[in-house]
Amino acid sequence: SWHLKGFTNFGENIEDEWFIVYLLFELSKKNQNLAITIEDSDGQFLLIEAALSIPKWLKPENSINRVFIRHGQLQIIGQPQSPADLLDFPSFDSIKQSLLFLTTFNDHLLINKQTQEQIQSKLSNIINQTNQHNARCIIPANLALLIDKYPHLVSLAVASFCELDQLDLKAIKNMPNFNPSHNVAKLITFTRCQYAQLQSQNFTLPTVFNLPRNLNSITNSPQVIGARLALGFELLYKSAKRNLKNELNTANSYLDQYPFETDELWNQFIQNFQQTHQNENIDLKLLKSIFLSSCHYSKFCSTEIFCPFKTINNFLQNFDQNSIHNINNINSIETDLLLLP
């Protein structure tokens, strides 16, 4: 049977994990053929949430391959009720056997009403509560434009700031890419967790921000929140550049080690390409990278996929310093962005 598998690092915001669960429940309603399993570092956390209503015999050690999100419900494969049932029940060592049982023997599925209510209550709380916090931030003008164009980078920048150490700070203390010499005020949307992370760090800002000493302790001020966010973006850009270089080295090393000569798929691929591009110069190294990427070796060849360095670098290279003085005339910038002295 076809399947997709994914991993998510939701960090410190547990609400993000439950939002993923909500999406999976909704997806299972739309597509009745889906059967979904989800676990985190605690194991079957859906069972933990519904601990008061699940059968007492259901333990972490026997819950593998028997708990599914299906038809918008939490469905559990029950226990045999008679010796004859033993012939039909799967061993639970194989997800394939469990899926076959799930779609064949509906009578043995546990769909407890109280369990559904507990899970749905949790999901309703996640969906109905406000998880956003809008904060006025004083940030460099080019950063305001970058966030306006790529708001998803805020979460990566906050994470980078939270991992900031003294060595990182020494390397970026002059803020060469997001220098605070030209600041603007902008309303920025964070999740509540992200804003709390920025605000709660015990941190003294570098002198490049030229803030009064007493302002450092006012962690919810637009100047401090904005400066911390700018530091996060500076570090994000620097670390992403370093990671890209390391990934390029890894990809190049793998290209040198891969046995292309004995790979029948590669030989067929290059033969077909040469036939259709007879009069063109061929970049063999590029073709090898494309081939490996298409054959699911993307972890060695995806050096720029989902890499924030390329996004930020292209923006900085194309950023026009003269636009700072006409910032209110830029259509892509919201009306809450004002040039400061």
Residue pairs with C-beta under 8 A, 6 or more apart in sequence:
1 96
1 99
3 95
8 16
8 17
8 20
10 16
10 17
10 20
11 159
11 193
12 193
12 197
13 191
13 193
13 194
15 126
15 129
15 131
15 191
15 193
16 191
16 193
17 40
17 45
18 122
18 123
18 126
19 126
19 127
20 38
21 38
21 46
21 69
21 123
22 123
22 126
22 127
24 36
24 38
24 69
25 69
25 72
25 119
25 123
26 72
27 34
27 36
28 34
28 35
28 36
28 69
28 70
28 71
28 72
28 73
29 71
29 72
32 71
34 69
34 70
35 68
35 69
35 70
35 99
35 102
35 103
36 68
36 69
36 70
37 65
37 67
37 68
37 69
37 95
38 45
38 46
38 69
39 45
42 48
43 60
43 63
44 60
44 63
44 67
46 67
46 69
46 74
46 119
47 54
47 58
47 60
47 63
47 67
49 118
49 119
49 122
50 74
50 114
50 115
50 118
50 119
52 114
52 118
53 112
53 114
53 115
53 118
54 76
54 112
54 115
55 76
55 78
55 79
55 110
57 79
58 76
62 92
64 92
65 90
65 92
65 93
65 94
65 95
65 97
65 98
66 76
66 77
66 92
66 98
67 74
67 75
67 76
67 77
68 74
68 75
68 76
68 77
68 98
68 102
69 75
70 102
73 111
73 116
74 111
74 115
74 116
74 119
75 102
75 109
75 110
75 111
76 109
76 110
76 111
76 112
77 89
77 90
77 92
77 98
77 101
77 102
77 108
77 109
77 110
78 108
78 109
78 110
80 86
80 88
80 89
80 108
81 108
85 108
88 101
88 104
88 105
88 108
89 101
89 108
90 97
90 98
90 100
90 101
91 97
92 98
101 108
102 109
130 192
131 191
131 192
132 189
132 190
132 191
132 192
133 189
133 190
133 191
133 192
133 194
133 195
134 187
134 188
134 189
134 190
135 187
135 188
135 190
135 195
135 220
135 222
135 225
136 185
136 186
136 187
136 188
136 222
136 336
137 185
137 186
137 187
137 188
137 222
137 225
137 226
137 229
138 183
138 184
138 185
138 222
138 223
138 226
138 227
138 340
139 147
139 178
139 180
139 183
139 184
139 186
139 188
139 226
139 227
139 229
139 230
140 175
140 178
140 179
140 180
140 181
140 182
140 183
140 184
140 230
141 182
141 183
141 184
141 324
141 327
141 339
142 178
142 182
142 315
142 316
142 319
142 324
143 178
143 229
143 230
143 233
144 184
144 186
144 327
144 333
144 337
145 315
145 319
145 323
145 330
145 332
145 333
146 153
146 233
146 312
146 315
147 153
147 154
147 186
147 188
148 186
148 332
148 333
148 334
148 337
149 315
149 332
150 311
150 315
151 189
153 233
153 236
153 308
153 311
153 312
154 188
154 189
154 190
154 194
154 229
155 191
155 194
156 236
156 308
157 229
157 232
157 233
157 235
157 236
158 190
158 194
158 197
158 198
158 229
158 232
159 232
160 232
160 233
160 235
160 236
160 239
161 197
161 198
161 201
161 228
161 229
161 231
161 232
161 235
162 197
162 201
162 232
163 235
164 203
164 231
164 232
164 235
168 235
168 238
168 239
169 206
169 231
171 238
172 231
172 234
172 235
172 238
173 206
173 207
173 208
174 206
174 208
175 206
175 208
175 209
175 230
175 231
175 234
176 234
177 233
177 234
177 237
177 312
177 316
178 230
178 233
178 234
178 237
179 208
180 208
180 209
180 210
180 227
180 230
182 324
182 339
183 226
183 340
184 327
184 337
184 338
184 339
184 340
185 222
185 336
185 337
185 338
185 340
186 334
186 336
186 337
187 334
187 336
187 337
188 229
190 198
195 225
198 225
198 228
198 229
198 232
199 219
199 220
199 225
200 219
201 219
201 228
203 228
204 216
205 211
205 216
205 224
205 227
205 228
205 231
206 231
209 223
209 227
211 223
211 224
211 227
215 221
215 223
215 224
216 224
218 224
219 225
233 312
236 308
236 312
237 308
237 309
237 312
237 313
237 316
240 307
240 308
240 309
240 312
241 309
241 313
243 307
243 309
244 303
244 304
244 307
244 309
244 310
247 302
247 303
247 307
248 303
250 300
251 289
251 300
251 301
251 303
254 292
254 297
254 300
254 301
255 285
255 288
255 289
255 292
255 300
258 288
258 292
258 297
260 266
260 288
265 291
265 295
266 288
266 291
269 287
269 291
270 287
270 291
273 282
273 287
274 282
289 301
292 300
292 301
293 301
293 302
298 305
304 310
323 330
324 339
325 339
327 333
327 337
327 339
328 337
328 338
328 339
